Amino acid sequence: MSEVVLGVDSGGTKTVAALVTADAGIVSLRHLPSLDPTADGDWTAGIAALAAGVDEADLRASAFGLPFHGEVDEYSEAQIAAVRLHFPRHAIVENDVRIAFDGAFACGAGALILAGTGSMAWASLGETDSPHVRVGGWGDIFGDEGSAYWLGREVLALLSRHIDGREPSPAFAGRMFAAIGIAPDRLMAWCYGLESRRSGIAGLARHVTALATDGDEVAGRLIERAAAELSEQLATAWRRCGGTAPIRWSYGGGVFNAAGVLDHMAARLGTPPSVPRLPPVGGAALRAARLAGWAVDDAWVDRLGAALRPALA
């Protein structure tokens, strides 16, 4: 095998890892469970599994975007220790949203809103001494407003209020119960019986998206509220990093598969989004390539993006 770098993007639900060559070719693309240190199970086993799939003699550098990194000291220290144990040379560990930011703007200036299982905004003016500002990302207990989990939790609240008779929504509730595949009197059992409650509740967001696309008014209002929450995070991060109008922004995460989210946000922010130059795992590969000292330019970024997008579709 030729020289490679490893880029790893791990969010609240899954991990994607790419081995990339110096000419931006993809050697392999792997999908693993999340490396979330707050979840059940041994997340460090995932780090070990990644190392087992790489020939250390060919690996020049690696970059990891991990959930909760830089947010809780104990988790961050454990993540660094696990990466150093299995990848002892030329490895960096960052927050997964920072890595997504690096991919979206190819390490340049801008503000990124990431809305997958959770949500967070990240912004910087792109200079060497520019601060990096994050807003949101507090997790589902605090908020994660606008995220897939937040949408799912709002669905559960609406369904419970419908069942009680406090806020009847017969059309929405009927469609949602049919999508989940349960009767109304099984809602609590379904929720508390989920093997992975966070990802299970976040999974309800795809039903909201489908119903909104079909014209359901309640689902449409949920999508609009999510867009408002995400816009607030994004605008706050841009302001705090010293950005001025017009905001340069981009996006990532499954919530943006919902029709209307980007349009609602563009209307609120006053400017359309920039298409991410690289997906999050591409941001990790880009950081690893720079760490390896490779000649990385715009053409390299474009080649990597062109290779990754169909592979991830």
Backbone torsions as a table, in degrees:
resi	resn	phi	psi	omega
1	MET	NA	145.6	176.0
2	SER	-77.1	174.8	178.3
3	GLU	-61.7	140.0	-178.3
4	VAL	-138.1	162.2	167.6
5	VAL	-122.0	157.4	-179.8
6	LEU	-114.6	126.6	173.6
7	GLY	-115.3	130.8	-176.7
8	VAL	-127.4	126.4	174.9
9	ASP	-121.0	117.5	179.9
10	SER	-125.2	122.1	178.0
11	GLY	-108.8	-156.1	-176.1
12	GLY	-75.1	-15.2	-175.0
13	THR	-120.0	-37.8	-173.4
14	LYS	-148.2	169.1	177.5
15	THR	-125.0	137.0	173.7
16	VAL	-122.2	131.6	-179.5
17	ALA	-128.6	132.9	-178.4
18	ALA	-124.9	131.9	168.6
19	LEU	-96.7	124.6	-171.9
20	VAL	-126.7	139.9	179.4
21	THR	-89.4	172.0	-177.1
22	ALA	-65.7	-20.5	177.4
23	ASP	-99.2	19.5	175.9
24	ALA	72.0	23.6	174.0
25	GLY	-86.5	152.0	179.9
26	ILE	-99.1	119.9	177.2
27	VAL	-83.4	-43.3	179.1
28	SER	-155.7	154.8	177.0
29	LEU	-135.0	117.9	-175.7
30	ARG	-116.1	148.0	176.5
31	HIS	-120.6	126.7	-178.9
32	LEU	-133.2	169.4	173.5
33	PRO	-64.1	166.3	179.5
34	SER	-61.0	149.2	173.7
35	LEU	-100.5	32.3	-178.9
36	ASP	-66.9	117.7	-177.6
37	PRO	-72.2	-11.3	179.3
38	THR	-92.3	-9.9	-175.8
39	ALA	-83.5	164.8	175.3
40	ASP	-67.8	151.6	178.5
41	GLY	97.4	169.4	-177.4
42	ASP	-93.6	96.2	-178.9
43	TRP	-65.9	-25.9	-179.6
44	THR	-66.1	-22.1	176.7
45	ALA	-64.5	-29.7	176.7
46	GLY	-67.1	-38.5	176.0
47	ILE	-62.9	-43.6	178.9
48	ALA	-63.0	-39.3	179.7
49	ALA	-64.7	-37.1	177.3
50	LEU	-64.7	-42.1	179.9
51	ALA	-64.9	-36.2	-178.7
52	ALA	-66.3	-21.0	-179.0
53	GLY	-94.3	9.3	-176.4
54	VAL	-127.0	136.3	173.0
55	ASP	-82.3	111.7	-174.8
56	GLU	-58.9	-28.8	-178.9
57	ALA	-66.7	-27.7	-178.9
58	ASP	-93.4	-16.0	-173.4
59	LEU	-81.5	121.4	-179.1
60	ARG	-95.1	-29.8	179.3
61	ALA	-169.1	161.4	177.6
62	SER	-144.1	150.5	178.3
63	ALA	-136.1	132.7	-176.3
64	PHE	-119.1	126.6	169.9
65	GLY	-103.7	110.1	-171.0
66	LEU	-121.1	143.9	179.6
67	PRO	-66.9	142.6	177.6
68	PHE	72.8	0.7	179.6
69	HIS	-67.9	134.2	-178.4
70	GLY	79.7	3.2	-178.5
71	GLU	-108.7	-38.5	177.8
72	VAL	-127.8	118.1	-172.8
73	ASP	-55.0	-43.6	-176.7
74	GLU	-62.2	-41.5	178.2
75	TYR	-67.0	-43.3	-177.9
76	SER	-61.5	-43.6	179.4
77	GLU	-63.8	-40.7	179.0
78	ALA	-66.6	-37.4	179.0
79	GLN	-65.9	-44.8	178.7
80	ILE	-62.1	-42.5	-179.6
81	ALA	-63.3	-41.8	-179.1
82	ALA	-66.1	-41.0	179.5
83	VAL	-67.6	-43.4	179.9
84	ARG	-63.9	-33.8	179.6
85	LEU	-63.7	-43.9	-174.0
86	HIS	-97.3	-19.1	178.7
87	PHE	-132.2	75.7	-169.0
88	PRO	-69.5	-13.4	-178.3
89	ARG	-129.4	140.7	173.4
90	HIS	51.6	60.6	177.5
91	ALA	-131.0	140.8	175.3
92	ILE	-125.9	150.0	177.7
93	VAL	-123.6	128.7	179.4
94	GLU	-132.6	168.2	169.8
95	ASN	-65.7	145.8	-177.4
96	ASP	-63.4	-28.9	179.3
97	VAL	-75.2	-34.5	174.6
98	ARG	-60.9	-41.7	179.3
99	ILE	-65.2	-40.5	176.8
100	ALA	-64.0	-38.2	176.0
101	PHE	-60.6	-47.1	179.7
102	ASP	-59.8	-36.2	177.7
103	GLY	-70.8	-44.5	-176.1
104	ALA	-61.1	-39.5	-175.5
105	PHE	-113.2	10.6	-177.9
106	ALA	50.5	44.5	179.1
107	CYS	68.0	18.9	177.5
108	GLY	-95.8	-159.9	-176.3
109	ALA	-88.5	147.5	175.2
110	GLY	157.1	-174.6	177.0
111	ALA	-132.1	126.9	-178.8
112	LEU	-110.2	137.4	169.6
113	ILE	-113.8	121.8	178.3
114	LEU	-107.8	124.9	-179.1
115	ALA	-136.5	92.2	174.2
116	GLY	-116.6	-123.6	173.9
117	THR	-59.1	-42.9	173.6
118	GLY	-113.6	-170.7	179.2
119	SER	-144.6	147.7	176.5
120	MET	-165.1	146.4	172.5
121	ALA	-107.4	147.1	179.5
122	TRP	-139.4	133.8	-176.8
123	ALA	-143.4	149.4	175.2
124	SER	-161.6	154.1	177.7
125	LEU	-86.8	-1.1	167.8
126	GLY	86.4	-4.8	177.6
127	GLU	-82.7	163.7	-177.1
128	THR	-57.0	-38.7	-178.0
129	ASP	-99.1	11.5	-179.1
130	SER	-73.8	134.1	176.3
131	PRO	-69.8	152.7	172.5
132	HIS	-105.9	128.0	-175.9
133	VAL	-116.7	134.4	175.6
134	ARG	-120.4	144.4	178.7
135	VAL	-134.7	135.5	-177.4
136	GLY	84.5	-156.5	-179.8
137	GLY	73.0	25.1	-177.4
138	TRP	-81.8	-9.0	-179.7
139	GLY	95.3	168.8	-171.8
140	ASP	-68.4	-26.8	179.6
141	ILE	-68.4	-39.0	-179.6
142	PHE	-82.2	-41.6	-174.7
143	GLY	179.6	-74.7	-172.0
144	ASP	53.0	42.0	-174.3
145	GLU	-57.1	137.3	178.3
146	GLY	83.2	-5.2	-177.8
147	SER	-81.1	174.2	175.7
148	ALA	-63.7	-39.1	177.6
149	TYR	-64.0	-43.7	179.2
150	TRP	-59.7	-44.3	177.2
151	LEU	-60.6	-43.9	179.4
152	GLY	-63.4	-41.0	178.7
153	ARG	-65.6	-37.9	176.5
154	GLU	-65.0	-36.7	175.8
155	VAL	-61.2	-47.5	-179.7
156	LEU	-61.2	-39.9	178.1
157	ALA	-63.0	-44.0	179.5
158	LEU	-64.5	-41.3	-180.0
159	LEU	-65.8	-40.1	178.9
160	SER	-66.0	-38.8	178.5
161	ARG	-68.5	-34.4	176.5
162	HIS	-65.4	-46.8	-179.4
163	ILE	-60.3	-41.3	179.6
164	ASP	-68.2	-24.6	-173.1
165	GLY	90.2	6.3	179.3
166	ARG	-74.5	-33.1	-177.2
167	GLU	-148.8	76.2	-175.9
168	PRO	-61.0	130.6	175.3
169	SER	-138.4	68.4	-170.4
170	PRO	-59.5	-41.4	-177.6
171	ALA	-67.4	-50.5	179.6
172	PHE	-61.8	-48.2	-177.3
173	ALA	-61.2	-43.6	-179.9
174	GLY	-61.1	-43.4	179.5
175	ARG	-67.6	-38.6	-178.0
176	MET	-70.3	-43.3	177.3
177	PHE	-61.3	-38.1	177.7
178	ALA	-65.1	-39.8	179.6
179	ALA	-66.0	-40.1	179.2
180	ILE	-72.3	-32.6	-179.7
181	GLY	88.7	32.1	179.4
182	ILE	-134.1	161.1	171.2
183	ALA	-84.2	155.8	-178.7
184	PRO	-54.1	-37.3	-177.2
185	ASP	-74.7	0.5	177.3
186	ARG	-106.1	6.1	-175.1
187	LEU	-60.3	-48.6	-177.5
188	MET	-65.4	-42.4	179.2
189	ALA	-62.8	-39.5	178.7
190	TRP	-62.0	-47.8	-175.7
191	CYS	-64.0	-52.2	-175.0
192	TYR	-78.4	-8.4	176.3
193	GLY	-95.3	0.5	-179.9
194	LEU	-63.7	134.4	178.7
195	GLU	-65.4	-42.4	174.5
196	SER	-122.7	96.8	-170.9
197	ARG	-64.2	-40.0	-176.8
198	ARG	-64.2	-50.1	-179.0
199	SER	-70.8	-32.2	178.1
200	GLY	-65.1	-43.4	177.9
201	ILE	-68.5	-40.9	177.2
202	ALA	-60.7	-30.9	179.9
203	GLY	-63.8	-18.9	177.2
204	LEU	-66.4	-20.7	-177.8
205	ALA	-60.3	-33.4	-178.8
206	ARG	-66.8	-30.2	176.2
207	HIS	-71.2	-37.0	175.3
208	VAL	-60.5	-45.4	178.9
209	THR	-58.1	-46.7	-178.7
210	ALA	-63.5	-43.1	-179.4
211	LEU	-67.6	-39.8	178.5
212	ALA	-63.3	-40.6	177.9
213	THR	-61.9	-33.6	179.3
214	ASP	-82.5	0.5	175.0
215	GLY	95.8	10.6	177.4
216	ASP	-66.1	125.4	-173.7
217	GLU	-68.6	-40.4	-179.4
218	VAL	-64.6	-45.5	177.7
219	ALA	-62.7	-39.0	178.1
220	GLY	-61.6	-39.5	178.2
221	ARG	-67.8	-35.9	176.5
222	LEU	-63.0	-42.6	178.0
223	ILE	-62.3	-41.9	179.9
224	GLU	-65.8	-39.3	177.2
225	ARG	-65.2	-39.9	177.3
226	ALA	-60.9	-42.9	179.0
227	ALA	-61.8	-38.7	178.9
228	ALA	-65.0	-43.4	179.4
229	GLU	-64.2	-43.0	-179.6
230	LEU	-67.7	-37.1	178.2
231	SER	-63.5	-39.7	179.8
232	GLU	-63.2	-44.5	177.9
233	GLN	-60.5	-45.5	-176.4
234	LEU	-63.9	-48.8	-178.7
235	ALA	-63.1	-37.4	179.3
236	THR	-65.8	-44.4	179.3
237	ALA	-62.3	-41.9	-179.8
238	TRP	-64.7	-43.0	178.7
239	ARG	-63.5	-44.6	-175.8
240	ARG	-68.5	-26.1	179.1
241	CYS	-86.0	-1.3	178.2
242	GLY	97.2	9.9	-179.5
243	GLY	-71.9	151.8	178.0
244	THR	-122.3	166.5	-179.9
245	ALA	-68.7	146.6	-4.5
246	PRO	-80.8	147.8	179.1
247	ILE	-68.7	137.2	172.8
248	ARG	-100.9	112.1	-173.0
249	TRP	-134.2	157.5	176.9
250	SER	-143.9	-175.0	-167.7
251	TYR	-151.9	162.6	174.9
252	GLY	-164.4	153.5	178.4
253	GLY	112.3	157.9	-173.4
254	GLY	-64.9	-23.6	-179.9
255	VAL	-59.3	-29.1	-177.0
256	PHE	-78.3	0.7	169.4
257	ASN	-75.1	-15.4	179.7
258	ALA	-74.8	126.5	178.3
259	ALA	-61.0	132.2	174.9
260	GLY	102.0	-22.9	-176.8
261	VAL	-61.2	-51.1	-178.6
262	LEU	-64.6	-38.3	179.0
263	ASP	-64.4	-44.1	177.9
264	HIS	-61.6	-41.9	-179.1
265	MET	-67.6	-42.7	179.1
266	ALA	-60.1	-38.6	178.8
267	ALA	-65.8	-40.0	-179.5
268	ARG	-71.9	-38.8	-174.9
269	LEU	-87.4	-15.8	176.5
270	GLY	81.9	10.4	179.0
271	THR	-156.7	145.5	180.0
272	PRO	-75.0	161.1	-179.9
273	PRO	-79.3	159.4	168.9
274	SER	-90.2	136.6	175.7
275	VAL	-66.7	132.0	179.6
276	PRO	-56.2	132.9	179.6
277	ARG	-69.0	-35.0	177.7
278	LEU	-137.8	148.2	170.3
279	PRO	-69.1	167.0	-176.2
280	PRO	-52.8	-43.1	179.7
281	VAL	-64.6	-27.7	174.4
282	GLY	-68.7	-35.3	174.8
283	GLY	-61.8	-39.7	177.2
284	ALA	-65.5	-42.5	178.9
285	ALA	-64.7	-37.7	177.9
286	LEU	-62.7	-45.9	178.6
287	ARG	-62.7	-40.0	179.3
288	ALA	-66.5	-39.0	179.0
289	ALA	-63.5	-40.8	177.5
290	ARG	-66.1	-39.7	178.2
291	LEU	-63.3	-33.4	178.9
292	ALA	-75.0	-10.7	-179.6
293	GLY	83.1	15.9	179.0
294	TRP	-71.5	155.1	176.3
295	ALA	-78.4	99.7	-176.2
296	VAL	-110.0	118.1	178.6
297	ASP	-128.9	-174.7	-178.2
298	ASP	-59.7	-37.9	-180.0
299	ALA	-64.4	-38.9	177.6
300	TRP	-62.6	-45.9	178.9
301	VAL	-60.1	-43.9	-179.7
302	ASP	-63.3	-40.5	179.2
303	ARG	-64.8	-42.0	180.0
304	LEU	-65.1	-43.9	178.3
305	GLY	-60.4	-42.4	-180.0
306	ALA	-64.9	-31.2	179.2
307	ALA	-79.8	-36.4	-174.8
308	LEU	-76.8	-40.0	-171.5
309	ARG	-58.6	-50.3	178.2
310	PRO	-66.8	-30.9	-179.8
311	ALA	-68.4	-28.8	-178.9
312	LEU	-92.8	-11.5	-175.9
313	ALA	-65.6	NA	NA
